[in-house]
Amino acid sequence: MFRYEEFEEEDFLLLLQQGLFDEDINTVVSKYPFYSTKIQFELIKYLRKRKPLHLSLKTLSKALSVSQKDARIVLQTEGKEFKIPLTSDEISEEGQLIRALVIPGTSKIITNNEFVKRALVEIKKFLKINFAVFFEKSFTGKSFMLPLATALYIKNIPEDLVFTGKINSSGEIFEVDNIDKKLSLCQRLGYRLCVPSQVGHINTIKVFLEKKKWSIPLYITCEDKKELQNFFKDIPEEKTSEEISYFDGLDIFYGIKKEDLCLSTGQLKTSEDFIKACYNFYQTKEFIKIRLSGEKVFHIGIRGPASLAFALGIVFGSQDPFIIYHYPKGKYYPIKVLNSREIKERLDSYTAVKYNLEKRGDDLCILFRFAHHEMLADVKKYAESFLNNPSFLILSHSSSGNVPLEEFKKVSQEAGSIIQDIRSKYSFKSFHFFFSSPVAIAFMLGVIFGHYSEGAIYNYQKAESNYLKVINLSDLRKIREGDVRF
């Protein structure tokens, strides 16, 4: 008979993972008390994953000194693996991020590290449940208490977020030693560390990590980022916790910093500038979607040309609810689109928008005339210089003057519906967009139009008194499909 407890740790674990112990698994398990902490940890994980047919519950219960019912819970109940940053006297001077596995619902506390048994009882008092917890290494100290409590108490924890701190039976969090070393350790390994100085009670962590609805401001500006503060003032304030602010919580628990929510494009002088702005916007939006679970409503402010707003609408897409803000006279006004069907629905009649189609060749130039800048003659002259006999679709508001704010959504819907009608009647090979329009309308039109067609977006360059092709629609499609890198 093999003396499994005398195997070198590395050799034992290699043979275990290769399944070479399965036929003699009961003998292997019976030696559990004599193994190193790491082997105990890996053996429990292996048994839970592979569930060897020869394994006896009686053998496992005896090895763990627990009832067969608890042995079955250890084997079958869903658990959660978590990480603990340990340094100095807890484990070693340089520190280590160790793994642990916790399984709730046992009849008593079960662990492979007797040095922390008293601290486990304190966690039990707060959670009012028993549990089994298996550590990768033995240690002393109490900084593991918050990581363990969060693993048991909170469902969704970002994979790159770890905790350190002591808690009491009321869930209050207290300082522990070697915070600086633990911060350096986590940073070196690519993890974010939540420390007691940031949050005082575990319920605050739970509120943020189990939040189901989010209002996310996303601001894009060609000007100074200082304008961001005015934008934040005009959007509805999000209240999540009395202890820490909404933006601090986004930073601490999700790694989303307030400054990440403001994208400064600089002066948009070239096509590459426009494409880069669209790329950064899309990447930021997708990063937020991945980070935050639950429903997200994006509050979008754009200080830039309508051509950029249209392109941003295309890359934003029609899957997520949003509120786009109009900015007349130094104040932001919201236009809510909580379901894209509100603006994408095809209509049978039009009361807010009038249009004129000049059908000639296969390239369609679409002019949005919803602001004061008179564009028709300049666009025609420009388009005819590089397109072969282009067609023109001119869309304008049904009455003269500025489009009333309350009609922004209706104007966008009708203009989008008209374009869809024209597309269904005629087989144009490409679409070319020109704007004299509020940015909020342009953004909604981009959401409506989508990214599947061929064509381009043009921006009026005041300095040159001429138009510039700034983005091909294929560039926006590549951004959404991940084929563009900066």
C-alpha positions in Angstrom: 0.0 0.0 0.0 1.3 3.5 -0.9 2.0 5.9 1.9 0.3 8.8 0.2 1.0 11.2 3.0 4.8 10.8 2.3 4.5 11.9 -1.4 6.1 15.2 -2.3 3.4 17.8 -2.6 4.0 18.6 -6.2 4.1 14.9 -7.2 0.9 14.2 -5.3 -1.0 17.0 -6.9 0.1 16.0 -10.4 -1.0 12.4 -9.9 -4.3 13.6 -8.4 -5.1 15.8 -11.3 -4.3 13.1 -13.8 -6.9 10.8 -12.1 -4.3 8.2 -11.1 -5.6 8.0 -7.5 -9.3 7.4 -8.5 -9.3 3.6 -8.1 -7.7 3.9 -4.6 -9.6 7.1 -3.7 -10.9 6.0 -0.3 -7.4 5.2 0.9 -6.2 8.6 -0.4 -9.1 10.4 1.4 -8.5 8.4 4.6 -5.1 10.1 4.9 -6.6 13.6 4.7 -5.6 14.7 8.2 -1.9 14.0 7.4 -1.7 16.0 4.3 -0.4 19.6 3.9 -3.0 22.4 3.9 -2.6 22.8 0.1 -3.1 19.1 -0.6 -6.3 19.1 1.6 -7.6 22.1 -0.3 -6.9 20.6 -3.8 -8.2 17.2 -2.7 -11.6 18.7 -1.7 -11.8 20.6 -5.0 -10.9 17.5 -6.9 -13.6 15.4 -5.2 -16.2 18.1 -5.8 -15.3 18.3 -9.4 -14.7 14.7 -10.4 -17.0 12.9 -7.9 -15.1 9.6 -8.1 -17.5 6.6 -8.2 -15.5 4.6 -5.7 -15.6 7.4 -3.1 -17.3 6.4 0.2 -19.2 9.1 2.2 -18.3 7.2 5.3 -14.6 7.5 4.5 -14.9 11.2 3.7 -16.9 11.9 6.9 -14.4 10.1 9.0 -11.5 11.9 7.4 -13.1 15.3 8.0 -14.5 14.4 11.4 -18.0 15.3 10.3 -21.3 13.6 9.8 -22.1 11.9 6.5 -24.7 14.6 5.9 -22.1 17.3 6.2 -19.7 15.2 4.0 -22.4 15.1 1.3 -22.8 18.9 1.6 -19.1 19.4 1.2 -19.2 17.2 -2.0 -22.4 18.5 -3.6 -23.5 21.9 -2.4 -22.5 24.9 -4.5 -19.6 26.7 -3.1 -17.5 29.8 -4.0 -13.8 30.1 -4.4 -12.2 33.4 -3.3 -8.8 35.0 -2.8 -7.1 36.3 0.3 -4.1 38.7 0.1 -1.7 37.7 2.9 1.6 39.3 3.8 4.3 39.4 6.6 3.6 37.4 9.7 0.4 35.9 8.1 2.4 34.0 5.5 5.6 35.5 4.2 7.4 38.8 3.8 6.8 39.2 0.1 3.1 38.1 0.4 0.9 35.8 -1.5 -2.7 35.8 -2.9 -4.0 32.5 -1.7 -7.2 30.7 -2.7 -9.9 29.4 -0.5 -13.2 27.6 -1.0 -16.3 28.1 1.1 -19.4 25.9 1.2 -22.5 27.1 3.1 -25.1 25.0 4.9 -23.1 22.5 7.1 -24.3 21.7 10.6 -21.1 23.1 12.1 -18.0 25.1 11.1 -15.6 22.9 9.2 -12.1 24.1 8.2 -8.6 22.9 7.4 -7.0 25.8 9.3 -7.6 25.5 13.0 -5.6 28.7 13.7 -8.6 30.9 12.6 -11.4 28.9 14.2 -12.4 31.7 16.6 -12.6 34.2 13.8 -14.8 31.8 11.8 -17.2 31.8 14.8 -17.5 35.6 14.6 -18.4 35.4 10.9 -21.0 32.7 11.7 -22.6 35.1 14.3 -23.0 37.8 11.6 -24.2 35.5 8.8 -26.2 33.2 11.1 -25.2 30.2 9.1 -22.6 27.4 9.4 -20.2 26.7 6.6 -17.1 24.7 5.5 -14.1 26.6 4.4 -10.9 25.1 3.0 -7.7 27.3 2.6 -4.8 26.8 0.3 -2.3 27.6 3.1 -2.4 27.8 6.8 -2.0 31.2 8.4 -2.8 33.3 11.5 -4.5 36.7 11.6 -7.9 38.1 10.8 -7.6 39.9 7.5 -9.2 36.9 5.8 -12.5 37.6 7.5 -13.9 40.2 5.1 -13.0 38.1 2.0 -14.7 35.0 3.5 -17.8 37.0 4.6 -18.2 38.6 1.2 -17.9 35.3 -0.5 -20.7 33.9 1.6 -22.9 37.0 1.8 -22.7 38.5 -1.7 -23.6 36.8 -5.0 -21.7 38.6 -7.7 -18.2 39.7 -7.0 -16.0 41.0 -9.9 -13.2 38.5 -10.6 -10.5 41.1 -10.2 -11.8 42.5 -6.9 -10.4 41.2 -3.6 -10.9 42.2 0.0 -9.0 42.5 3.2 -10.3 43.4 6.7 -11.6 42.2 9.9 -15.3 42.2 10.7 -17.3 41.8 13.8 -20.6 40.0 14.5 -22.5 43.2 13.4 -20.8 43.3 10.0 -18.6 46.3 10.8 -15.2 46.3 9.0 -12.0 47.1 10.9 -8.4 47.9 9.9 -5.8 45.1 9.6 -2.0 45.1 9.3 0.2 45.5 6.2 -2.3 47.3 4.0 0.4 48.9 1.9 2.1 45.6 1.2 -1.3 44.0 0.3 -2.1 46.9 -2.1 1.3 46.4 -3.8 0.8 42.7 -4.0 -2.6 43.0 -5.6 -1.5 45.7 -8.0 1.5 43.5 -9.1 -0.9 40.6 -9.7 -3.5 42.6 -11.6 -6.2 42.8 -8.8 -8.0 45.6 -7.2 -8.1 45.6 -3.4 -10.9 46.9 -1.3 -9.6 48.1 2.1 -11.3 49.1 5.4 -10.5 52.8 4.9 -12.8 52.8 1.9 -15.9 51.1 3.4 -17.0 50.6 7.0 -19.8 48.0 6.8 -20.2 44.9 4.7 -23.8 45.9 3.8 -22.4 48.8 1.8 -20.4 46.3 -0.3 -23.5 44.2 -0.8 -25.6 47.1 -1.9 -23.2 48.0 -4.6 -22.3 44.5 -5.8 -26.0 43.4 -5.9 -27.4 46.5 -7.4 -29.8 45.7 -10.3 -30.3 49.1 -11.9 -27.6 51.6 -12.9 -27.7 55.2 -14.3 -24.4 55.7 -16.1 -23.4 59.2 -17.3 -21.2 59.1 -20.4 -20.0 62.4 -21.6 -18.2 63.1 -24.9 -16.7 66.5 -25.5 -14.4 68.3 -28.0 -13.8 70.9 -25.3 -12.5 71.1 -21.8 -13.4 68.3 -19.4 -14.4 70.9 -16.8 -17.8 70.9 -18.5 -18.3 67.5 -17.1 -19.3 68.9 -13.7 -22.1 70.9 -15.3 -23.3 67.8 -17.0 -23.4 65.8 -13.8 -25.3 68.6 -12.1 -28.1 68.4 -14.7 -28.6 64.7 -14.7 -30.7 62.9 -12.0 -28.5 62.2 -8.9 -28.0 58.5 -8.2 -28.2 57.5 -4.5 -27.0 54.1 -3.5 -25.4 54.3 -0.1 -25.3 56.7 2.8 -21.7 55.7 3.5 -20.0 56.3 0.2 -20.9 58.3 -2.9 -22.2 56.7 -6.1 -19.0 57.5 -8.1 -16.7 56.3 -5.3 -18.6 53.0 -5.2 -18.2 52.6 -9.0 -14.5 53.1 -8.6 -14.0 50.9 -5.5 -16.1 47.9 -6.5 -16.0 48.0 -10.3 -12.9 49.9 -11.3 -15.0 52.5 -13.1 -13.5 55.9 -12.3 -15.5 59.2 -12.7 -12.9 60.5 -15.2 -13.4 57.4 -17.3 -17.0 58.5 -17.9 -15.8 61.6 -19.7 -14.2 61.2 -23.2 -12.3 64.2 -24.4 -11.8 64.0 -28.2 -9.7 67.1 -28.6 -10.2 69.1 -31.9 -11.7 66.8 -34.5 -9.6 67.7 -37.5 -9.1 64.4 -39.4 -11.0 61.3 -40.2 -8.7 59.4 -37.8 -9.8 61.8 -35.0 -13.5 60.9 -35.6 -12.8 57.2 -35.8 -10.8 57.2 -32.6 -13.5 59.1 -30.7 -16.1 56.5 -31.9 -13.8 53.7 -30.9 -13.1 55.1 -27.4 -16.9 55.7 -26.9 -17.7 52.1 -27.9 -15.0 50.6 -25.8 -16.0 52.6 -22.7 -19.6 51.6 -23.1 -18.8 47.9 -23.6 -16.4 48.0 -20.6 -19.2 49.4 -18.4 -21.7 46.8 -19.7 -19.2 43.9 -18.9 -18.4 45.4 -15.4 -22.0 46.1 -14.3 -24.6 43.4 -14.1 -28.3 44.3 -14.2 -30.1 47.0 -16.2 -28.1 50.0 -17.3 -29.4 53.3 -18.6 -26.8 55.5 -20.2 -27.1 59.2 -19.8 -25.3 60.6 -22.8 -24.1 64.1 -23.3 -22.3 65.2 -26.4 -20.4 68.5 -27.0 -19.3 68.1 -30.6 -20.6 68.2 -34.1 -23.8 66.4 -35.2 -21.8 64.2 -37.6 -20.0 62.8 -34.6 -23.2 62.3 -32.6 -24.7 60.4 -35.6 -21.7 58.1 -35.7 -21.8 57.6 -31.9 -25.5 56.6 -32.2 -24.6 54.0 -34.8 -21.9 52.4 -32.6 -24.1 52.7 -29.5 -26.7 50.5 -31.2 -30.3 49.8 -30.3 -30.0 47.2 -27.5 -29.5 49.5 -24.5 -31.8 52.1 -23.0 -30.4 55.7 -23.0 -31.2 59.3 -22.2 -29.6 61.7 -24.7 -29.2 65.4 -23.5 -29.8 68.5 -25.5 -27.7 71.5 -24.5 -29.2 74.9 -25.3 -28.2 78.0 -23.4 -25.9 76.3 -20.9 -28.3 73.7 -19.5 -28.8 70.0 -20.3 -32.3 68.7 -21.1 -33.1 65.0 -21.2 -34.7 63.0 -24.1 -35.6 59.6 -22.8 -35.4 56.5 -25.1 -35.8 53.6 -22.7 -36.7 51.2 -25.5 -35.4 51.7 -29.0 -38.7 50.6 -30.5 -40.0 54.1 -29.5 -37.9 55.6 -32.3 -37.3 52.7 -34.7 -41.0 51.9 -35.3 -42.1 52.5 -39.0 -44.8 55.1 -39.4 -47.6 55.5 -42.0 -47.8 59.3 -41.9 -45.5 62.2 -41.0 -46.5 65.4 -39.3 -43.2 66.7 -37.8 -40.9 66.1 -40.8 -41.2 67.0 -44.5 -39.0 65.6 -47.2 -38.0 65.8 -50.8 -36.4 63.0 -52.8 -34.4 63.9 -56.0 -33.9 60.5 -57.5 -31.0 60.2 -59.9 -28.1 57.8 -59.4 -27.4 54.9 -57.0 -25.6 57.0 -54.3 -28.1 58.7 -51.9 -27.0 61.9 -50.1 -29.2 62.4 -47.0 -29.4 66.0 -45.7 -30.8 66.6 -42.2 -32.0 70.3 -42.2 -33.1 70.7 -38.5 -31.1 73.8 -37.6 -30.3 77.2 -39.0 -27.3 76.4 -41.1 -28.3 76.5 -44.8 -26.6 73.6 -46.4 -28.3 72.5 -49.6 -26.3 74.3 -52.2 -23.0 73.5 -50.6 -23.8 69.9 -50.1 -24.9 69.5 -53.7 -21.8 71.1 -55.1 -19.6 69.0 -52.9 -21.3 65.7 -53.5 -21.4 66.1 -57.2 -17.7 66.6 -57.2 -16.9 63.0 -56.2 -20.2 61.0 -56.7 -21.5 60.0 -60.1 -25.0 61.6 -60.5 -26.0 61.4 -56.8 -29.5 61.3 -55.6 -30.6 63.6 -52.7 -33.0 63.1 -49.8 -33.7 66.4 -48.0 -35.4 66.1 -44.6 -36.5 69.2 -42.7 -38.8 70.2 -39.9 -42.4 70.8 -40.9 -42.3 74.4 -39.7 -39.6 77.0 -39.8 -37.3 77.7 -36.8 -35.8 75.5 -34.2 -37.2 72.1 -33.5 -39.0 72.2 -30.2 -37.4 70.0 -27.5 -40.7 68.1 -27.0 -40.6 67.1 -30.7 -36.9 65.8 -30.8 -38.0 62.2 -30.5 -40.8 62.5 -33.0 -38.6 64.2 -35.5 -36.0 61.5 -35.2 -38.6 58.7 -35.5 -40.2 60.2 -38.6 -36.9 61.0 -40.3 -35.7 57.4 -39.6 -39.0 56.0 -40.9 -38.8 58.1 -44.1 -35.3 56.8 -44.7 -36.4 53.2 -44.2 -39.3 53.8 -46.6 -36.9 55.2 -49.3 -34.5 52.3 -48.8 -37.3 49.7 -49.2 -38.5 51.3 -52.5 -35.1 52.0 -54.2 -31.9 50.0 -54.3 -29.3 52.6 -53.4 -25.8 51.2 -53.1 -24.5 53.7 -50.6 -25.7 56.4 -48.2 -24.0 59.8 -47.5 -25.0 61.8 -44.5 -24.8 65.6 -44.0 -26.1 67.5 -41.0 -27.6 70.8 -39.9 -29.1 69.3 -36.7 -29.1 69.3 -32.9 -26.7 66.6 -31.7 -29.4 64.8 -29.7 -31.5 64.3 -32.9 -28.4 63.2 -34.8 -27.5 60.6 -32.1 -31.0 59.1 -32.2 -30.9 59.0 -36.0 -27.7 57.0 -35.7 -29.3 54.5 -33.4 -32.2 54.1 -35.8 -30.1 53.8 -39.0 -27.6 51.2 -37.7 -24.3 50.0 -39.1 -25.1 47.5 -41.9 -25.1 49.8 -44.9 -22.3 51.2 -47.0 -21.6 54.9 -47.2 -20.0 57.7 -45.2 -20.6 60.6 -42.8 -19.5 64.1 -43.6 -18.7 67.1 -41.4 -18.8 70.8 -42.3 -15.3 72.2 -41.6 -15.8 75.9 -40.8 -12.2 76.8 -41.2 -12.1 75.5 -44.8 -15.8 76.4 -45.5 -16.2 72.9 -47.0 -17.2 69.4 -46.1 -14.9 66.6 -45.1 -15.6 62.9 -45.2 -14.9 61.9 -41.6 -16.1 58.3 -41.2 -17.0 55.5 -43.6 -19.9 53.4 -42.3 -17.7 50.4 -42.7 -15.4 51.8 -40.1 -18.2 51.9 -37.6 -19.1 48.4 -38.4 -15.5 47.3 -37.8 -15.5 49.1 -34.4 -18.6 47.1 -33.4 -17.1 43.9 -34.7 -13.8 44.4 -32.9 -11.7 44.9 -36.1 -10.4 48.4 -35.1 -7.5 49.0 -32.6 -5.9 52.2 -31.3 
